[in-house]
Amino acid sequence: MLNRQTTLPNNMASIEGGNTTYPSDVKLLGINQLNLPNLNEAVQKLNGSSSVEYELFISNASATQYGYLKLKGGKVVKFILLLELHVIFVRPVKTMDTKTIGYIVKYCKDVMNHATEAYISCTDFEKNKVHQHFQLPPQCTKAGKELCENLVQTLILSKEDNADFIEVGTKQGWNIYLGTYVKWKTKDFYPEILQNVIPKSIAHRETAKCRNRFIPSVQRKEQAFRKMFDESPELKIHFLLRVSSYMLTFAGECGIYFDQVIGIKTTNMAYHALLIAMYDNVNYGHGDLLVLSRDKDIDQATRCLNDAVLLVNDDTKADENQKRESGIQALHRRVINAKTDYLQIPVVVSSCATAQLRTDLLCTISGLDGYYCITPAVLTELLEWHDATMIEKISQHHTEYIAVFNRHIKELGLETPSFIPDQRMQVFQILLAVRRTYDEYFGEFFGDQTESRVIEILGRYDDVGSSQNAYILTSFGCCLNQEISCGRFHYISRTKYIVFDTETDSAIVDDDYIYFETKLIKDLAQQKLNLRSVNSLTDALGANDCLVVNDKNSKCYRFHVQSSQGEPYMLYTYGINKKLVNAENRKKLDLVDLDKFLLSYSELEKTEILLLGNAPDGSYIGKDVAYQNKSNDSIFITGQSGKGKTFCASNFLPPLAMLGSRVAVFDVSKSFTREELLRALPAEIIDSLFEFVEIGMEDGKIPVNPLYIGDCSGLPARKRRIVGLIKAAAGKLNQCDSKNLNGIISDMLKKDAKNPSISIEMLHSTLKSGGKTGAMIHDLISGLLNDIERIGCEDQGWSSLFDSCKKIVVFSLGDEVGDNVHALLDILISSVFEWQRDHNTAPLTLVVDEIKGQNFADGSPLHTIITQGRKFNTKLIGITQQYISQGNHAVDVMKEAGIKIFFEPARSQDRIATELGYKSGIDAGFGSMGRGEFILSCDCYSKVDAVNEHAVIRCQTIRFVDTPLYQKFKSMYCNMEP
């Protein structure tokens, strides 16, 4: 090949009409583009133009003709017209290590002709066969072909430097451009000219699609998908690995990598095909499956893929150890070199190959064991549909996904249990981060049970090449968690004075440790772990910072306690770090000292307790909201979107109604429509307890007249009703304006004392004639009054509405009236609250589904309900995403609610956790919260003292159908036996 780089000496001679300068004492073969339309004219003009001797390629001005020219003594002694073509672009084709393997050349005969593409490999350059890709002149001789070869090689190489290259053979799958744009890269990504060049593993790949071969509709696919995992939850572990293979690729720059081989042990060949379908997410069964006996295929797939499970099927016999050895070595190389940008998850499906894999590189999972009424083909279709949906959503929200995934990786790095082997730390972080990210993105699916199962699998030391201490530690961790799960221990909080129950297996608990009697730990070591001495266990615990050691380096920790008979004595314990306790059992330990708040089903049947959540052990947490208590029962529900805030609030409404409260819901974001409520409550409850009212110029009238005063007890009540409404619409007024407004309205009511309602026209007139203050207020609210007049309202008050309806009334307001502050909502709440102050015969509950922009100014109805509503048995349920929000007065006021419910916060997690009494957001468990989980902070009902006492408890959202009040509902409305 010609070298296109030439050093030019200082003694230069120029060719007339050309744009290149050549040396006068050197023979040079290069390409000179002339500013002439054709080469015949160029030859005539160059003849005799210089006395030097050289030979070169020349082209015309439009670079469509190329020829060979030899000059001697200033005369043209030889000219050959070689090619007529125009090169549009040259695009190098490279491998991951930037080695060029060929070029895509796009050219045409002249500028106006149809373009042609050719792929020219570097092998063609080495064998001087590049000219074969172009049409040579018919009369071209052997010498002419050699000149054409030199010409096209020089031409291609001259255009390579600034050309964009395309990479083939590596980094295929998810590709990130500029940090935000993500594309699923299959064979269709490559130019057609490269289809025969790309590796087989890429050529056979297909993009995930929603096919309809077996299940025709998306709805039925979703039902079948959920049913499959509901009936066979053990499949979730396998599915988690499949999902991880996609999600991990998005986070390939997080510094994490999958450095273990997943070994799937199969004993039932009937389930073998199902496992293959579960893990085959490279090409959905349309290509060749990798087999253990072909190590070259495994190596090639490792180099070419970064986006999928590296699925290897064991095709060998049980006694063919030597035959599978090369494939196993290929898998070993894959995980050992995991840091070098390999993102696949290697999975081997076999009944015997796992015995030959290195134990420190292997994590074994049992195969399928049960009855599965689904075929591999149907499973493939369901999984491909799921993959297509997942890929689309993550592609659209890639930046947000990266932030969520990295947050979970960071949190897991800080809370990894000490009993997880060092070899599996990366896998632990990946699988749990994927579990939490998936549940956060797509709704609760895997849940804590899957997470606990992953920890159990990764925590086994019997199949890991590790130290004896690590094995003992893991065995003890599993044993301890089993004992805690079965409820063996009675827990006592560590305080200054401890009464220790010697008749039960008791343990003392503080923030970081659990203290067990030394005798109990000795029994576990000898009977459960088969250790000769407890010293082996305490050495393992101490070596991993899982044991409290006192100042004198003693492994025993002493407490001065009293027995249940009141006798003081010295208690010797071993302090075990809570790091050994799994997530489910940690939730139980958090309930120490909270026994008095944990209510059973039977304890609720004859009380007026509003159930607020389920504790981790399944018991109930509630608050006594009896009418005579007059406590602050307003509820503030906060947390990021999609965590279950509206679901939680929806399940509070039926029990409140069953406990005798009037309930009015002001829906400004379509969160409490019948369709949305059906997600949380059965249809029978909605039909029996709810009444839906559409308000708007095209929907319906306001069912009450906000200016109705016929049910007021006297002039002061009538004045409060109208003044409160005006203040709600106008916003905060200063003291002088408030005083003047009271005088204006008082005078108006005295003039017309018998009229049961104030007309909008009368209110307009009164304010206009009310001096400077009246005119100013009229300017503020006239637009709203006109809107109300256009919508219309029924000529009745709240008494008539509640007496006739006797249901939970849902007012659908939308954005029909006022701007984003929802002024109509403010005046309706003002009207109903002033009515309640005058008719306090039953509790009143008001619900606002989105706290955003309403009037919470001092003295406003909403502000008064939160701060003084208990005096009038009125509570507000408010929902918002942000708890820490600078400059948001509404949120600041809502923080005074007596009941606060914290779903996983969108931000400021550490600050919120500190307010709740935790050390950090991680300590509060915000990072591991699933859908429906929250932290409750309120005065909870104590069954010991029969009063409400403050507590902070981690809970799960309560479902009305699981409470005793549901039985009462059925007996009242459905004529069913409770």
N, C-alpha and C positions, 0 to 999 in steps of 0.2 A: 504493500500500500504506500501511497505517496505521503510524505511528510508535509503537512500544510503550513508548518512553521518554518520560515526562512529568515536568516539574519542578513540584512542588507548593508553592504559597505557604503562608505561615504561618497565614492565616485559614482554619481548617478547619471543615467541618460534617460530622457523621457520619450515616450512614444506619442506622437501627435494623435490627438483624438481619443486617447485612453485616459483612464482615471487611476492607473497604477504605474509606479515608477520602478524600473529594473536596473540592476547594476550593469556597467558597461564591460566588465571583465569576467562575467560569470555566465555560464549557460544555465538557464532557469526554466523549469516546466511549471507554469502556474496558470491562473485564469485571469484574463484582462477584459473587463467590460468596456466596450467602446461606445462613444456617444454618436453612433451611426445606426440607421434603421436596418441595414442588412450587411452580411459579411462580405459579399462580392464587392460592394463599394468600399468596404474597409480595406480589402486587399489592395485595391488600386491606389488608395490614398497612402497606405503604409509603404508601398514599394518606393525605395530610395529615400525614405525619411530619416534613416540613421545608418551609420557606418558600423554599428556593432553586429555581433553574431549571436543570435539566440533563437530558441524555439519556445513556444508557449501555446496555451489554449486561449481562444478569444471568443467573446460573445457579443451579440448586438445590444443596443441600448435597452430593449425590453426583456433581455435575458431569455429569449425563446429560441435562438440559434447558437450552436456551439461548434467550433471548428479548431483545427490544428494548423499552426502557422510556423514556418521555419524561414528565417532571414539569414543571409550571408552576404557580407559586404554591402549592406544596405538594400539588398534586393530580395524579393520574395522568391525563394527557390522551391518552396513546397507549401501547398495549401490543401487541406482536406476538410470538407463539410461533414461533420460527424453526426450530430444529433439535432433534431428540432423538438425541443420540449421546454416547458416552463415549470420549475420546482416551486410549488406553493409553500410547503413547509416540510421540515424534517423534525421528527419527534423521537428522541432516543428511548429505548426500552431497557430498563435496568432492573437489577435484583436489589435485595435489601442492603447489601454491602456496596451499593452504587456501581457495581460492575455492569458495563454496557453489554447486552447480549444481542442487540440488533437495533434497527431503525425502521420507523414507519415513514414512508416518503409519499407525499401527495403531490401529483404533478399532472400537467396537461400538455397537449401538443403546442398550443399557443394560449394566450391569455383568455380568449373567448371560448375555447373548447371545453368539453365535459372532462371533469377531473377524474383521475384514477389513483388508487392507493396501492402500495406494495409494501410488504414486510421483507426487509433484507437483514438476514442474520449476520453476525460477525463471522460465522463460518464461511459465508459467501465472500466476505472480504478476504479472508485468509486463502481461499481457493481461487481468487480472482474470477468470481462468477457473478459479480454485481451487475454487469452489463446485460445479463440474461433477463433481468426484470424489465428492461426497456426495449422499445422497438428500434432496431438498428436499420440503417439504409440497406436495401437489398443487395447492392453491389459492394458491401463492406468486405474487405479482405481480412486476412489473419492479422496483418499489422494494424489495420483499422480497428479491429476488435480490441487489440491491446490498448490502442489509444483511447477508445471508448471506455474501457475498464478504468484506465487512469483518470479520465475525465470525470466519470460519475462518482468515483471514490473521492476525488478531490472536492467535487461539488457538494456531496453529502457531508463530508467532514467539515467543510467551511461553514456550514449552517448549523452545526451542532452546539456551539458554545452557548448561545443565548436561548436555546430551545427548551421548552418545558418537557420534562421526561415523564414517562409512565412507569410505575413499578409493578412488576409481575412476580407472583410466586410467594410473596410474604405479606404480612400485615393485612390479610384479607378479612373482611367482615365489617365490624363497626369501625368507621374511619372518621376522625374528628378533624374538622376544618375550622381554623380560626377560633378554636375553643368552644364554638357554639353549635355549628351545623354538623349533623350526624347523618350518615348515609349507610344503608345496608348494601354492601358491595358484593354482587354476584357476577356471574359471567357476562350479564347484560351491561355491566359497567364498562367493559372493555370494548374497543373498536372491533368491528366484525372481522377485520384483517388479522386480529390476534386470537380468534376463537380456537384455532388449531395450535396455538403456542402456549396458552395458559395451562397450568397443571390440571390433571384429571380431577383432582379433588375439588377444584374451583369450577371446572366446566360442568360438573354434575350437580352443582348446588342450585337450589331454587329459593326464591324469596318466600317467606311465610305468607300463605294466602288463606282465605276463608273459603274452603271448598265445600260443596254440597253433594257429596257422593252418597253418604249414608244418612246424615241428619240434615234436613233441608233448611231449617230456619236458625237464625242466631239465637232466638229465645230458647229453642229446644236444645241447642248446643250448650247454652249456659246452664240449663236445668240438668242435662246429662252430666256435664262437667262437675257441678256441685254435688250431685247425687253420688257420683263415683267416689269422691273423696269423703263424703259424709259416711258412706257405708264402709269404706276401707281407709280409715285415717292413717294406717301404716304406710300408704302410698305417698304421703306428704313428704317424707324424708327423701324419697327418690325424686319427687317432683321439685323439691327445694334445690337439689343439685342441678337439675335441668335449668331452672330459672337462674341459678347462680352463674351458669355458663354464659348467659346473655348479659346479666347485670354487671358481672365482673369486668367485662370488656369495656363498658362505659367508664369504669373507674381504674383503667389500666395505669393511669399516672399517679395513683395514690400510694405507690410503693408497696403494694400488697400483691401476693402471687400465690397460686395454689401449688404447694410443694409436697403433696401426698398423692398416692395412687389409691383410688377408691376401689376396693375389691368387693364385688357382689357375689356372694356364695349362692349357687343355685343347686338344688337337689331335685326339683321337679321340673322336667323338661317342658311340661305343659305351660309353665309360666315363663319359660326362657324367652319366647317370642314377645311376650308382654313387656318384659324388662328391656329388650332391645328397642321396642317401640317407645318406651318411656324415655330412654336416653338418646336415641338417634335424632338429634336436632341439627345435624349438618345439612342433610339434603332430603329429609323426610322419607327415607327408604327408596329414593330413586337412583341411588348410586351404589357403589360396591362397599360393603361393610368391611372394616379393618379386621384382620384376623391375627391371632398371636403368632402364628408360624411364619408370617411375612414381615420381618423387621424393617425392610426397606420401605414398605408402604407406611408403616408407623412413623418412621423418621421423616418421610416426605410430608405426611399430614401434620406433623409437629412443626415443620418449617413453614408450611403454607397456611395454617389456620391459626387464628387468634380469637375466635369468637364462638366456640362451641365445645361440647363434650367430645373429648378424644376417646370415642367408644371403641373398645377392642373386644372382640368375641373370641373365646378360647375354642379353637377348632381341633385341639389335640386330644389324644386319648389320655387316660389317667396315668399310664406308665411311660408316656413319651416325654420325659423330663428334658432330654437333650433337644428335642424338636422345638420346644417352646422357649428354650433358654435365650435365643437371640432376640425374640420379641420382648421378653422380660427385661433384658439389658437395655433395649431401646426405651422402655418405659422408665427404667432407672435413670437413664441419661436425661430424659425429659424433666423429671422432678428435681434432679440434682442441679440442673441448669435453669431452674424456674425463674431466677432473677433476670435472665437475659431475654426478657420481653416475650415469654410464652404465657398465654392467657387461657389455654384450654384447661379443662378439668379432666384428667385421665381416669377412665373407668374401665375395669376389666370384669366381664361377666363370665364366671367360670365356677366349676365345682371343685377344682383342685389347684389351679395356677397360683392362688394366693399363698400356697405353702412355700413357693419358691421366691416370692417377692421379699425384698429386704424388710424386716419387721419395722425398722425405723422410718421407712418410707411408705408404709401401708396403713390404711384405715379400712377395716372390714365392716361391711353392712350385710345383714342377712337378706336373702332374697324374698320373694313373695311366698306367703304361706296362708292360704285361705281360698275362699270361693270368689271369683271375680267374673261377673256376668258381662264381660265386654271383650270384644275381639281386638287383636292388634291393629287391624285396619281402622276400626272405629276410634280406638285410642289415638292413633296417629292423626286422624282428622280433627279430633277435639283438641289435641295439643297444638297442632298447627294453627287452628283458629285462635287459640289462646296466645300463641307466640306472636301472631300477626297483630293482635290487639295490643299486646304489651309493647312490641317494638314501635308501633305507631305512637303510643302515648309517651314513651320515654324519649323518642326522637323529637317530639314537639316540645318537650319540657326538659331538655337535656341539662341545661345549666342548673335548674332547680333540683333535678335528680342528683347531680353530682354533689351539690351542697348537702342534701339530706343523707346520701350514702356516706360521705366523708364525716358528717357529724356522728353517725352511728359507729363508724370505724374508730373515731377518736374516743368515743365513750367506752366502747368495748375494750380498747387498749388499756383503759384505766380500771376496768372492772372484771378482767379475765380471772376466773377462779384459779387459785394456785395449784389445784390438782389436775389441771389440763397440762399434758406433757408439752415440753418446749417445742417438740417437733410439730405439734399441731396448733400452735398459737395462730399462725397465719390462717389456717383452715377455719379455726374457731371464729376469728374475727370476720372472715368472708361470709360464712354461712349465716351467722347471727345478724350481721349487717344487712344481708339480703333479705332475711326473714322480716326484720323490722321495717326495712324500706318498702318491701312488697306490701306488707299489711298497711303501711301508712299511705301508700299510693293507690292501692286497689281495694281497700277495705279489709277488715279482719278475715284472714283465711288460715294462716298457719297457726297463730296463737302461741300462748305460753307452753302448751303441751308439746308442740313440735320443738320449741326451743329447749325444753328440758330433755327431750329425747336426743337432740343433737349433742347436748352437753354430756349426757350419759354415754353416748357412743364414743365421743372424742376423749372422754375421761378414763376409758379403759386402758389399763397398763398390761393386761395379760397378753396382748398381741403387739406390744411396742418394745423395741430394744432400749431399755432405760434402766436406771439404777434401782436397787432394791428399795431405797427410801421412797422413790417416786411410786413404785408399785404398792408399797404399804400405805402411802398417803392416799392414793386413789381408792384402794379397797376400803379404807376407813371412811373416806368421804361418801362412798356409795352406801356403806352400812349405816352411817350416821343419818343420812338423808332418808333411808328406809324407815329407821326408827322414829324420826320426827314425823314422817308422813303418816304413819299408823297411829299417831297420837299417844305414844308411850309416855312422854314427859309432861310434867306440870311445871310451868315456867313462873319464876319469881323475878320481879324487877330488882336490880341492884340499887339499894337505898342505904341510908345510914343505919337503920335498924331492920334486920331481916329475920323474919320468922320462917324457918325451914321445915317443911313437912317431911318428916322421916318415914312416914308410912307409904309414901308414893315415890316414884322415880322423879325427883325434882331437879331443876337446873336454874341457876341464877343467870340473868341476861342483862348486859349493858349494850352500849351502842355498837361495840366491835367484837365482843366475845360472849361465849356461852360457857359457864362454869359447871362442870359435872363432878360429882363425887369421884374420888380416885378409885374406889371399889367398882363403880359402874364402868369406868373406862377399862379397868383391868379385865373385867368380865367380857367386855366387847372384844378386847384384844385376844383373849385366849379362846373364847367360845365361837365368835363370829369370824375372826381373822386367822385362827389357828396359829397364833404366835406363842412361842414358849414364854416370852417375858414382855411385860408392858413397856420395858425400856426400848425395845425395837420401835414401838409405835411413837413414844415420846421423842426419840431421837429423830425419827422421820418428820414429826411435826415441828420440832425445833429447827431442823435444817432448812425448812421451807417457811420460816417465820409464821407458823400457824399455832404457836403455843406461847402462853404468857409465862415469862421467866422473871422472877422477882430480883431485887437488888443483890441478893446473895447467890444468884445464879441457880436457884432452886426451881425445879420444874413444877412443884406444887405451889398452889396459891391458897392462902388461908383467909377465912372469914370468921369474925365473931358473930355468931348467930344465936337465936333462941329456938328451941324445939317447939312443936305444937303444944306441948304441955307447959311451956313457959320457962324451961330450964336452959341456961346459957351454956354453950360449949363451942369448941374450936372445930370448924368444918374445913377439911382438906379437899381441895379440888384441882382439876386440870382445866385451865382456861383455853378453850378451843376457838380459833379465829372463825368469824362468820363467813370468811371467804370459801370455806368448805361446804357451805350450805347453798343449795340451789335456789333459783328465783322463787319457786312456789313455796318452799319452806321458809324463805326469808319473809314472805308476806305474813305467814303465820306468826313468826317471831315478833313482827312489828305490832301484833295485837296484845303483847304482854302489857298488863295494867289496864287493858280495855275490856276485860270480861264483863264488867257491869253494863257496858253499852251493847253487848252482843245479845240480840233477842232471838228467841226461837219462834217458830210459826205459832205454836200454841200460846205463847205469851202475848200475842198481838190480837187475838180474836175478840177481846172485849175492851179494847182501849181506843182512845182518840189520837193515836200516834200516826203521823205522816211518815211513811217509810221513805228514806232518802237514798239508800244504797244497800248492796250486799257486801259484807266483809269477805276477806279472802277465804275464810273457812265456810262460807255459805250462809252464815247467820245474817240477821237483819240489823241495820242501823236506822234509827228514826228520831223524831222529835215530837214531843207532846204539844200539839197545836190546839188544845182545848180552848173553847171560846172564852172561858173565864181567865185564862192565863195572861192575855194581853201582852204577849211577848213579840219581839221583833222577828217575824217569820218571813220577811222578804228574802228572796233567793236570787243570788247573782251567779250566773253560769258563764264561765269564760274558758277559752281554749282555742287552739287552732282549728281551722276548717276541716270538716270530715271526721272528727273524732267522736261525734255522737251527742252534741249539745242539744239539738232539737229533739232527738229521740228521747233523751233524758227528760227534758221539759214536758214532752207529750205524755210520758208515763206518770208525771205528777198530777195531771189535770183530773183524770177520773177519780183517784183517791180523794183529792180535795173536794170534788163534788159529792162523793159518797160520805165525806165527813161533815157535810152541811154547808160548805162554802158556795157562795155565788161566784161564778167564774166568767170573766170576759177577756177574750184574746184579741189583741189588736195586731193584725198580721200585715206588715208592710213589705214583706219580701217573699210572699207565697210559700212560706214554710209550714203553714198550718192548713193547707187545703185538704180536702178529703183524701186526695191521692197521696199526699205526703204523710198524713196521719195513718194511712193503711200500712205504712212501713213499720209503724211502732205499735199499733193497736188493732185488734180484730174488728171486722166490720160490724159485728153485733154491738160492740161498745160504742162505736162512732154513731151508728144509727140511733141508739137509745139515748146517748148523753150529749150529742153535739148538734148545734144549730148553726148553719153557715149563712152569713149575710154579706152579699156583695154590695159595696157602696161605690158609686161613681155616676158620672153623667149618663153613661150608657148602660149601667148595671142595675142600679136601684137606689131608692131613697135611704136616707139615714133613718134607722128604725126608731129613734127617739128624737125629740126636739131638745137640743142643748139649752134652749132658752125657756124650757117649760119649768114653771115654778108653782104649779097648782098643788104639788104634794109637799111643799115646804111648810114647816111648822109655824112660821111667823115671819115678820119683817126681817129680823137679823139673818135668818136662814135664806130668805129670798135674795137679800143683798149679797150674802156670801156667794150664792150660786152664780149671779150675774157678774160680780166683780172678779171672782175666780176665773170664770170663762174668759173675760177680757184680758186679764193678766197672762193667762196661758197663751193667748193668741198674740199679745203685744210684746211679750218678753218682760224682762225685769224693769220695774219702774222705781224711780227714787221715792223717798219718803213723802216729799211734798206732793208729787203727782199722784201717789197712792191715796193720800188724804183727800185730794181734790176729787179723784175718781169716786171714792166712797160717797162724797157729798152729792155728786152728780147723779149717781145711780139711786141713792136714797130718795132724792127729790122726785125722780121719775117714778119710783115704786109707790110713793105716797100719793101721787096724782092718780094712779090707776091701780088701786089696791086689790080690786076684785078679779082682775084679768088673770087666768091661769097660765098664760104664757106671754112673753114679750116678743113682739114681731120684729123682724130684722129692720123693717122700715122705721119703727119707733126707735130702735137703738141707733140707727143712722142719725135720725133727727136729734135725739138727745145729745149724742156726742158732738155733733156739729155746733149745737147751740151751747155747749158746755165750756165756753171760753177757750183760752189758750191750751189748757190741758186736754180738754175734750177734743179739740180740733187735732192736736198732735196724736192722740190715741186713735182717733178716727182714721187718720192717714195710715197708721200702722195696720189696722185690722179690716179696713173697708173691702180690700180685695178678697179676703177670706170670707167675709160675710156675704159678698156677692156670689162667691162660688157655692156656698152652702145653700143660698136661695135658688141657684140654678139646679143643683142636685135635688133639692127638696128633702123634706123630713116628715116623718109621721107625727101627728099631733098627740103625742103621749110622752110620759116621763119614764124614768127607770123603774119605778114601782110596777107600772103596767107591763113593761117588757119582761121583767123577771117573774112576775106573777103568771103571765100568760105562757111564757116559754119554759121555765123551770129546767133549762139545759145550760150547758156550757156554750156561750154565744161567741162565735168567731167572726169578728168584723174584718173583712178583707178590704183594706184601704188602698193598696197600690200606691200610685203617685198621682192620684186624681186631683188632690187639693193641696195647695201650698207647694213650696219647694222642698228641698231635701230635709228640712226640719220637720216635715210631716205635721203641719200646724193643726190639721183636723184631728189627728191623734191626741194632741195636747189638750184641745178643748173638750173632747169626749171624755178623756181621763179626768179633767177638771170637773166636768159635769157629774160623772158618776161618783167621784170621790166626795164632792159636796153633798150629793144625795145620801151617801153612806154615813156621813157625819150626822145627818139629820134622821136617819133610819137605821141605826146600829142594832139590828135585830138578828143578824147572822153575819158570819165572816164574809169578806169580799176579797177575791183574788183577781188581780189584773196582770196580764201577760203582754210583754212587748218583746217581739222576736228579734229585734235588732236595735240595740242601744247605740244610736248614732244620730246626733243632731237634735234630739228632742230638748225641750226646755226644762233644764234641771236647775235653773237659777234659784237663789235663796228665796223662799216663800212661794215658789211655784208648786203646783199640785204634786208633780213627781218628786220633787225634793221633800215636800211635807210627808208624802206617803212613806218614803224611806226612813226619814228621821223621826216621825211621830205617828206613823200609820198604826202602830200597835194600840194606840189609845182608842182607835175607832175600828179595831179588828180588820184592818186592811193590809194586805201584803202585795208586793210587786215581784213578779218573776221577770228578770231582765237577762238577755243573752247578748254577749259580744265576744269578739275574738281577742281583743287586747285587754290586758289587765294593767300593764304599765304603759301609760299613754300620756305624754307631756301635753299640757294645755287642754286636755279633754275633761271638762268639768263634770260631764255626765258620768264618766267612769269613776271619777273621784267620789262622787256622791254614792254610786252603787256599791262602793267598797264598805259602806256603813250597813249593808244588808246583814241580817242576822245569820243567814245561811250562805256560805260561799262554796262553790263547787269548781274545782280546778281540773279541767282536762289538760292534756299536754300543751303547755304554752308555746306560742309561735316564737317568742323571743323572751329575753330577760329571765331565763329559767332559774339562774342562781339567785337573783334578787327575790323572785317569788318564793323559792324554796326557803330562803332565809326568813322571810315573813312568816312562813308556816312552821318554823322551828327546826328545819333541816340544815345540814352543813352546806349543801350544794344541790344543784339540779340533779346530779347523778345520785346523790344520797336520797333525794326525794323520789327517785325512780322515774323521772320525767322521760328520760331517753328510752326506757323499756315499756312505756305505756302502750297498751293496745287500744283498739277501738272500744269505747264504752267504759274505760277505766278512768278514774278521777280521784283526786284527794278532796275529802270533805272537811271543812272547817266550820264548826257551829256548836251551839249548845245541844248536845244529844241527850236522849232520854236514858237515865240511869235506872235500871231495874232494882238496884240496891236501895237508893234513896228516894226513888219515885219522883224525881225532879229532873229538869234539864241541866246538864253540866257541860262545860266546854271540852271539846276533844278535836283532835286532828287525826283522821282515819283514812286509809286508802281503801277505796270501794270500787265495786262494779255497778254499772247502771241497773237500777231496779226495773223489773217488768211488772206492770200492774197485774197481769194474769197469774203471776206467781205469789200474790199476796192474799191474805184472808179477805180483804175488801172485794176481791173479784168474786169470791163465793157469795158475798152479800149482794153484789150486783146481779149475779145470775138468779138469785132467789127473788129479787125485786122486779127485774125487767124481763127475764127470760122464762119465768115460771119453771125453773129447774131446781132440783134439790141441791142445796149447798153441799 
